[in-house]
Amino acid sequence: MIAGLKASMIIKPDLISRIKEAQKEDNEIWTIVENLNKHVEFHLDEDNVLWQ
């Protein structure tokens, strides 16, 4: 069980980093970000990652 927990802790930050990098280059996401006041189902977190 400890080995599974360690793998989980390593994978999660990597996945979040990949999401952040992918969103930086996604023009559709930036269109949503520019119109956040019109799209109440979306929000940005403290790292500027877009969530629904």
MODELLER restraints for C-alpha pairs under 7 A, 6 or more apart:
rsr = mdl.restraints
at = mdl.atoms
rsr.add(forms.Gaussian(group=physical.xy_distance, feature=features.Distance(at['CA:20:A'], at['CA:49:A']), mean=6.03, stdev=0.5))
rsr.add(forms.Gaussian(group=physical.xy_distance, feature=features.Distance(at['CA:23:A'], at['CA:29:A']), mean=6.62, stdev=0.5))
rsr.add(forms.Gaussian(group=physical.xy_distance, feature=features.Distance(at['CA:36:A'], at['CA:42:A']), mean=6.71, stdev=0.5))
rsr.add(forms.Gaussian(group=physical.xy_distance, feature=features.Distance(at['CA:41:A'], at['CA:52:A']), mean=5.66, stdev=0.5))
rsr.add(forms.Gaussian(group=physical.xy_distance, feature=features.Distance(at['CA:42:A'], at['CA:50:A']), mean=6.80, stdev=0.5))
rsr.add(forms.Gaussian(group=physical.xy_distance, feature=features.Distance(at['CA:42:A'], at['CA:51:A']), mean=5.63, stdev=0.5))
rsr.add(forms.Gaussian(group=physical.xy_distance, feature=features.Distance(at['CA:42:A'], at['CA:52:A']), mean=4.46, stdev=0.5))
rsr.add(forms.Gaussian(group=physical.xy_distance, feature=features.Distance(at['CA:43:A'], at['CA:50:A']), mean=5.77, stdev=0.5))
rsr.add(forms.Gaussian(group=physical.xy_distance, feature=features.Distance(at['CA:43:A'], at['CA:51:A']), mean=5.48, stdev=0.5))
rsr.add(forms.Gaussian(group=physical.xy_distance, feature=features.Distance(at['CA:43:A'], at['CA:52:A']), mean=6.51, stdev=0.5))
rsr.add(forms.Gaussian(group=physical.xy_distance, feature=features.Distance(at['CA:44:A'], at['CA:50:A']), mean=4.63, stdev=0.5))
rsr.add(forms.Gaussian(group=physical.xy_distance, feature=features.Distance(at['CA:44:A'], at['CA:51:A']), mean=6.23, stdev=0.5))
